[in-house]
Every structure is written in C-alpha cells, then in structure tokens.
C-alpha cells in the first residue's frame, strides 16, 4: 500500500549541519597550518573541504537510500542498513494511534515524521522519519487498516454466525 524512503528534502538539515562542521574543520586546518607556507595551507584547506563535503553528501545519501518504509494490509515495516540490518516490524492491528508532526523547517520542505503508537509499544519507537507528504502516509495506514478489517486475518473480523435452533412448533 505504501513503500518509500525518507525524502531527499528531509536530509537537507543533515547536509547543512555536516557542511557547517566541514567549514569548522577547514578553519581549524587553516589555523594549524599557519606555520607552513601559504601555498601548502591553501591546498590543505581545499583538500579538507573537498573530502569533508564528499563525505557529508555520501553519508546523507546512504542514510536515505538504505532506509525503507513499507505499509501492507497486515504490517508496518522499517528496514535500515546495508551490511548490518535493523528491521522494525509490527502488525497493523497493534497500531492504536497514528500522528504526524512537522516543524517549521519540515513544513516548508513538505516533509514530516509519522509516529505510530502501538499496543505495548512503550519500549520501541516506531516512526517513519522525514517522509514526503506525511498526511498521505497516515491516509495509507487508514486504508490498510480498513483493508485488513475486511479480510479474515485483519482487524474487526466478525465472529462466525451462531447456529440457532429452528423454532419449536
């Protein structure tokens, strides 16, 4: 019913923080190399900045692409990782509340976090973080819940009809 990743817009804050850190590291590298020749200092700062920017972009991309969100008519699933995997799953009938939140920055970027409150789930945080159009994700959960309610394995499965004895004559 839904399959996706965090939106590329959701990791813009990660990129901005990473680039700020790269600038600080480059400034520190410039300060450390003041003793050396001017040409050596410039090349060191440029190399530090290029490597830092490349790392920030690569880490952000990998973080985004290796996070998968899935909603079916039976389960919610979050899968993270390349080499090691972290998989979070819950049955749809355990979902009690679905909320989404958007900070000011997220609202401008049209992304948000969808938080699923599950039965007995105080020990496990189940959040689709940074998804585009979080209201649509909430709608998909509603659809999945309704689809599950109609089937034999879902929510609200009606009890089998009881046998009634024929009326006495």
Secondary structure, DSSP 4 states (H G I P E B T S, - for coil): -EEE---GGGGHHHHHHHHHHHHHHHHHHHHHTTSS-HHHHHHHHHHHHHHHHHHHHHHHHHHHHTEEEEE-SSEEEEEE-SSS-EEEEEEGGGEEEEEEE--HHHHHHTEEEEEEEETT-TTS-EEEEEEESHHHHHHHHHHHHHHHHHSTTSTTPPPPPPP-PPPP-
